[in-house]
């Protein structure tokens, strides 16, 4: 393996060995605390423009398989691991090394990821350069310093689908090594506004009886309502929610006319549509072990999360109910607007990867649509 360097904008350097593609890439360096699911993480469009550090030490041992892709390709621009391993799993079709190389994504291994994660927790996520080229450390640091950060970046519009399409495939079940698909009857028509969606979200909507039409992030309220949906789904996605052009006005025009369910970036855009505010977090929440309390029941869910912005609770006083809180830092994890039949969560109930504690929220959306149907 070739030598590789990770240079942070504050001048901190990490040296290791390269795997994946031979490349020099610039991105926001973040960390994820999941023990598994690196393929789902890499292909989650929410990671556009980010170099992902995996806190768990060993990665690569389960390889990759097309069934675990959350989109058509990796969207993270780099990967940082403590130890890269060759695959040893019956589901593996291709090693992580070859998968990244084929996708043009560079990786670095053999560095102290514990030190890197502690550095990011202390000093915050920041821009960095991952390079396998023989470039001076000083030049890499200067390049990281000049790179624009995530604040003010409308990445959702960039990553969104360019055309409208239909989705009717449910979550496949693995039986005896084969994916078995059983499609339930479609009872609801749902329009999903694509801010950078994960495939699992569409599958779970189908699982609860939805036929989904996916529209671009810039679709207007009139265009969405012209499809006569039973509900509108606001997806996850990357970047600054306040920078997504027109999204807040579109969602504001939908409220009260049709049930609305938002996840992650969709949750933040719902808050903005209500007149709320969002803010950039120091290092965000990324992982499959975030504890969230449901304030209506007192129950705690272990959740999967991936976000660097959060909703300002005070800005929503009198406009929405805060329904869920993160127990680590008390940030807003859920909202409800009962009069408008709208609700949202900051975390990922579809997991992929992660625990299944919150999958019931897709059925809750179906129940709200059922109660809203005439007759």
C-alpha positions as CSV (number, residue, x, y, z in Angstrom):
1,X,0.0,0.0,0.0
2,X,1.1,3.6,-0.7
3,X,1.6,6.2,1.9
4,X,-1.4,8.5,2.4
5,X,-1.9,11.7,4.4
6,X,-4.9,13.3,6.0
7,X,-4.4,17.0,6.5
8,X,-6.9,19.1,8.6
9,X,-7.5,22.8,8.1
10,X,-6.2,23.5,11.6
11,X,-2.8,22.1,10.6
12,X,-3.1,18.7,12.2
13,X,-1.6,15.8,10.1
14,X,-2.3,12.1,10.1
15,X,-0.2,9.6,8.1
16,X,-1.2,6.1,7.1
17,X,-1.5,3.8,4.2
18,X,-3.8,4.2,1.2
19,X,-6.6,1.8,0.1
20,X,-9.3,2.2,-2.5
21,X,-8.6,4.8,-5.2
22,X,-5.4,6.7,-5.7
23,X,-6.7,10.2,-5.3
24,X,-6.5,13.6,-3.6
25,X,-9.8,14.6,-2.3
26,X,-11.1,17.6,-0.3
27,X,-14.1,17.3,2.1
28,X,-15.5,18.0,5.6
29,X,-13.8,15.4,8.0
30,X,-16.5,13.8,10.2
31,X,-16.8,10.7,12.3
32,X,-19.3,7.9,12.5
33,X,-19.6,5.7,15.6
34,X,-21.3,2.7,14.0
35,X,-19.7,-0.7,14.4
36,X,-21.1,-1.9,11.0
37,X,-22.8,-0.8,7.8
38,X,-20.0,1.1,6.1
39,X,-21.4,0.4,2.7
40,X,-24.8,2.0,3.6
41,X,-22.9,4.9,5.1
42,X,-20.7,5.5,2.1
43,X,-23.7,5.4,-0.3
44,X,-25.9,7.6,1.8
45,X,-26.3,10.9,-0.2
46,X,-26.2,12.8,3.1
47,X,-22.4,12.3,3.1
48,X,-21.8,14.3,-0.1
49,X,-18.6,16.2,0.3
50,X,-17.5,14.5,3.4
51,X,-14.5,12.3,4.4
52,X,-15.9,9.8,6.8
53,X,-13.9,8.5,9.8
54,X,-15.1,5.2,11.2
55,X,-14.6,5.1,15.0
56,X,-14.8,1.3,15.2
57,X,-11.3,0.0,14.5
58,X,-11.8,-2.7,11.9
59,X,-13.5,-2.2,8.6
60,X,-13.8,-4.2,5.4
61,X,-14.3,-7.7,6.9
62,X,-17.8,-8.2,5.5
63,X,-16.9,-6.9,2.0
64,X,-19.6,-5.3,-0.2
65,X,-22.8,-6.4,-2.0
66,X,-25.2,-4.5,-4.3
67,X,-28.1,-5.2,-2.0
68,X,-26.6,-2.9,0.7
69,X,-26.3,0.1,-1.5
70,X,-28.4,3.1,-0.4
71,X,-28.0,4.8,-3.8
72,X,-26.3,4.1,-7.1
73,X,-22.8,5.0,-5.9
74,X,-20.7,6.1,-2.9
75,X,-21.3,9.8,-2.1
76,X,-18.7,10.2,0.7
77,X,-15.5,11.5,-0.9
78,X,-13.1,9.7,1.4
79,X,-12.9,7.0,4.1
80,X,-10.7,6.8,7.2
81,X,-10.2,3.6,9.2
82,X,-7.9,2.2,11.8
83,X,-7.4,-1.1,10.1
84,X,-8.6,-2.3,6.7
85,X,-9.5,-6.0,6.5
86,X,-10.0,-8.3,3.5
87,X,-13.6,-9.7,3.4
88,X,-14.6,-12.9,5.1
89,X,-18.4,-13.1,4.7
90,X,-20.8,-15.3,2.6
91,X,-22.6,-12.2,1.3
92,X,-19.6,-10.4,0.0
93,X,-19.3,-9.9,-3.8
94,X,-16.4,-7.4,-3.8
95,X,-13.8,-6.2,-1.3
96,X,-14.2,-2.7,0.2
97,X,-10.8,-1.9,-1.3
98,X,-11.9,-2.8,-4.9
99,X,-15.3,-1.2,-4.4
100,X,-13.8,2.2,-3.5
101,X,-11.1,1.9,-6.2
102,X,-13.8,1.2,-8.8
103,X,-15.8,4.2,-7.5
104,X,-12.9,6.6,-7.4
105,X,-13.0,7.1,-3.6
106,X,-9.8,7.2,-1.7
107,X,-9.2,5.7,1.7
108,X,-6.6,5.8,4.4
109,X,-5.8,3.2,7.1
110,X,-3.2,2.6,9.7
111,X,-3.6,5.9,11.6
112,X,-4.9,6.5,15.1
113,X,-8.6,7.0,14.5
114,X,-9.2,7.3,18.3
115,X,-6.9,10.4,18.3
116,X,-8.6,11.8,15.2
117,X,-12.1,11.4,16.7
118,X,-11.1,13.0,20.0
119,X,-9.6,15.9,18.0
120,X,-12.8,16.4,16.0
121,X,-14.9,16.2,19.2
122,X,-12.7,18.9,20.8
123,X,-12.1,21.2,17.9
124,X,-15.2,20.4,15.7
125,X,-15.6,18.9,12.3
126,X,-13.5,20.7,9.7
127,X,-12.3,20.7,6.2
128,X,-9.5,18.4,5.3
129,X,-7.6,16.8,2.4
130,X,-7.0,13.1,2.0
131,X,-4.1,12.5,-0.4
132,X,-2.1,9.6,-1.8
133,X,0.0,11.8,-3.9
134,X,3.5,12.9,-3.0
135,X,2.5,16.4,-2.0
136,X,4.0,18.5,0.9
137,X,2.1,18.6,4.1
138,X,2.1,22.4,4.1
139,X,0.4,22.5,0.6
140,X,-2.3,20.0,1.8
141,X,-3.1,22.1,4.9
142,X,-3.3,25.3,2.8
143,X,-5.7,23.6,0.4
144,X,-7.9,22.4,3.4
145,X,-7.9,26.0,4.8
146,X,-9.2,27.4,1.5
147,X,-11.9,24.9,1.1
148,X,-15.5,26.2,1.7
149,X,-17.3,24.6,4.7
150,X,-20.8,23.1,4.7
151,X,-22.6,26.2,6.1
152,X,-24.5,27.9,3.3
153,X,-24.0,25.0,0.9
154,X,-27.2,23.9,-1.0
155,X,-26.1,20.3,-1.7
156,X,-29.6,18.9,-1.7
157,X,-30.5,20.6,-5.0
158,X,-27.2,19.2,-6.5
159,X,-27.8,15.6,-5.5
160,X,-31.6,15.5,-6.0
161,X,-33.1,13.4,-8.9
162,X,-33.4,15.4,-12.1
163,X,-36.5,13.6,-13.2
164,X,-39.7,12.3,-11.6
165,X,-39.9,8.6,-11.2
166,X,-42.2,5.9,-9.5
167,X,-41.1,3.5,-6.8
168,X,-43.0,0.4,-5.8
169,X,-40.4,-2.0,-4.5
170,X,-40.6,-3.1,-0.8
171,X,-37.8,-4.1,1.5
172,X,-36.3,-7.4,0.2
173,X,-36.1,-10.3,2.7
174,X,-33.0,-12.5,2.6
175,X,-33.9,-16.1,2.7
176,X,-31.3,-18.9,2.0
177,X,-29.0,-16.3,0.5
178,X,-31.6,-14.9,-2.0
179,X,-33.5,-11.7,-1.9
180,X,-37.3,-12.5,-1.8
181,X,-39.6,-9.6,-2.6
182,X,-43.3,-9.5,-1.6
183,X,-45.0,-6.3,-2.5
184,X,-48.0,-5.4,-0.3
185,X,-51.1,-3.8,-1.8
186,X,-50.7,0.0,-2.4
187,X,-53.3,1.9,-0.4
188,X,-51.8,5.4,-0.4
189,X,-50.2,7.7,-3.0
190,X,-47.2,9.4,-1.6
191,X,-45.0,12.1,-3.2
192,X,-41.4,12.0,-1.9
193,X,-39.4,15.2,-2.3
194,X,-35.9,14.1,-2.9
195,X,-33.3,16.1,-1.0
196,X,-30.8,13.2,-1.2
197,X,-32.8,10.2,-0.3
198,X,-31.8,6.7,0.9
199,X,-33.3,3.7,-0.9
200,X,-34.4,2.1,2.3
201,X,-36.8,5.0,3.0
202,X,-38.8,4.3,-0.2
203,X,-38.8,0.6,0.6
204,X,-40.3,1.1,4.0
205,X,-43.0,3.4,2.6
206,X,-43.9,0.6,0.2
207,X,-43.9,-1.9,3.1
208,X,-46.7,0.1,4.8
209,X,-48.9,0.2,1.6
210,X,-47.6,3.3,-0.3
211,X,-46.9,3.8,-4.0
212,X,-44.3,6.5,-4.1
213,X,-43.7,9.2,-6.7
214,X,-40.3,10.8,-6.3
215,X,-39.9,14.4,-7.4
216,X,-36.9,16.8,-7.4
217,X,-36.0,19.1,-4.5
218,X,-37.2,22.1,-6.5
219,X,-40.7,20.8,-7.2
220,X,-43.3,23.4,-6.3
221,X,-46.3,22.9,-4.0
222,X,-48.7,23.2,-6.9
223,X,-46.8,20.5,-8.8
224,X,-46.8,18.2,-5.8
225,X,-50.5,18.7,-5.1
226,X,-51.5,18.2,-8.7
227,X,-50.6,14.6,-8.2
228,X,-53.3,14.3,-5.6
229,X,-51.1,12.6,-3.0
230,X,-52.5,11.1,0.2
231,X,-49.3,12.3,1.9
232,X,-45.9,14.0,1.2
233,X,-42.6,12.7,2.4
234,X,-39.6,15.0,3.0
235,X,-36.4,13.0,2.7
236,X,-33.0,13.2,4.2
237,X,-30.1,14.9,2.4
238,X,-26.8,16.8,2.7
239,X,-25.7,20.3,3.4
240,X,-27.3,23.3,5.1
241,X,-31.1,23.2,5.2
242,X,-31.4,27.0,5.2
243,X,-29.6,27.0,1.9
244,X,-32.0,24.7,0.0
245,X,-33.6,27.2,-2.4
246,X,-37.4,27.5,-2.0
247,X,-37.8,24.4,0.1
248,X,-39.2,26.1,3.1
249,X,-41.8,28.0,1.1
250,X,-42.8,24.9,-0.8
251,X,-43.4,22.9,2.5
252,X,-45.2,25.9,4.1
253,X,-47.6,25.8,1.2
254,X,-48.3,22.1,1.7
255,X,-49.0,22.3,5.4
256,X,-52.7,21.7,6.3
257,X,-53.5,20.5,2.8
258,X,-52.0,17.0,3.0
259,X,-50.2,14.9,5.7
260,X,-46.4,15.5,5.8
261,X,-43.7,13.3,7.3
262,X,-40.0,14.5,7.3
263,X,-36.8,12.8,8.2
264,X,-33.4,14.4,8.9
265,X,-33.0,17.2,6.3
266,X,-36.7,17.0,5.7
267,X,-37.3,17.5,9.5
268,X,-35.1,20.6,9.4
269,X,-36.9,22.0,6.3
270,X,-40.2,21.4,8.0
271,X,-38.9,23.5,11.0
272,X,-37.9,26.3,8.6
273,X,-41.3,26.2,6.9
274,X,-42.9,26.8,10.3
275,X,-40.7,29.9,10.8
276,X,-38.0,28.2,12.9
277,X,-34.3,28.3,12.6
278,X,-31.4,25.8,12.3
279,X,-27.8,25.9,13.4
280,X,-24.5,24.2,12.6
281,X,-23.4,21.7,15.2
282,X,-19.8,21.4,16.4
283,X,-19.4,17.8,15.2
284,X,-22.9,16.5,14.6
285,X,-24.5,13.2,15.2
286,X,-23.3,10.3,13.1
287,X,-23.8,6.7,14.2
288,X,-26.2,3.9,15.1
289,X,-26.3,4.3,18.9
290,X,-27.9,7.7,19.6
291,X,-30.4,7.6,22.5
292,X,-33.6,9.6,21.9
293,X,-36.5,10.1,24.3
294,X,-40.1,10.3,23.1
295,X,-41.5,13.0,25.3
296,X,-45.1,11.7,24.9
297,X,-44.4,8.2,26.2
298,X,-41.2,8.6,28.1
299,X,-39.7,5.7,26.1
300,X,-36.1,5.8,24.9
301,X,-35.2,4.7,21.4
302,X,-31.7,3.8,20.2
303,X,-31.4,5.5,16.8
304,X,-29.3,5.8,13.7
305,X,-28.3,9.4,12.8
306,X,-26.3,11.4,10.3
307,X,-26.6,15.2,10.5
308,X,-24.4,18.2,11.1
309,X,-27.2,20.8,11.6
310,X,-30.0,20.9,14.2
311,X,-33.3,22.7,14.8
312,X,-33.4,25.6,17.3
313,X,-36.2,24.7,19.8
314,X,-36.8,28.2,21.0
315,X,-37.5,29.4,17.4
316,X,-40.5,27.1,17.2
317,X,-42.2,28.0,20.5
318,X,-45.9,28.4,19.7
319,X,-45.4,27.0,16.2
320,X,-44.8,23.3,16.8
321,X,-44.4,20.7,19.5
322,X,-41.0,19.2,20.3
323,X,-41.8,15.5,20.5
324,X,-38.3,13.9,20.9
325,X,-35.0,15.0,22.5
326,X,-31.5,13.6,22.2
327,X,-30.4,12.4,25.6
328,X,-26.7,13.1,24.9
329,X,-27.0,16.9,24.3
330,X,-30.8,17.7,24.5
331,X,-31.0,18.7,20.8
332,X,-34.4,18.5,19.1
333,X,-35.0,15.1,17.5
334,X,-38.7,15.3,16.6
335,X,-41.5,17.8,15.9
336,X,-45.3,17.6,15.5
337,X,-47.8,20.1,14.1
338,X,-51.1,18.3,14.9
339,X,-53.3,21.0,13.2
340,X,-51.4,20.5,10.0
341,X,-51.1,16.7,10.2
342,X,-47.4,17.0,10.0
343,X,-44.5,15.4,12.0
344,X,-40.8,14.8,11.6
345,X,-37.8,13.3,13.2
346,X,-34.1,14.2,13.0
347,X,-32.9,10.6,13.2
348,X,-33.3,7.8,10.7
349,X,-36.1,5.3,11.5
350,X,-35.2,3.3,8.4
351,X,-31.7,2.8,10.0
352,X,-29.6,1.1,7.2
353,X,-27.4,0.7,9.1
354,X,-28.7,0.7,12.7
355,X,-31.3,-0.5,15.2
356,X,-35.0,-0.9,14.2
357,X,-36.5,0.8,17.3
358,X,-38.1,3.6,15.2
359,X,-39.5,1.8,12.2
360,X,-43.0,2.2,13.6
361,X,-42.9,5.8,12.3
362,X,-43.6,4.7,8.8
363,X,-46.8,3.0,10.0
364,X,-47.7,6.2,11.9
365,X,-47.5,8.1,8.6
366,X,-49.8,5.5,7.0
367,X,-52.2,5.8,9.9
368,X,-52.3,9.6,9.6
369,X,-53.0,9.3,5.8
370,X,-55.7,6.7,6.5
371,X,-57.4,8.9,9.0
372,X,-57.3,11.8,6.5
373,X,-58.9,9.9,3.6
374,X,-62.6,10.9,3.0
375,X,-65.2,8.4,4.0
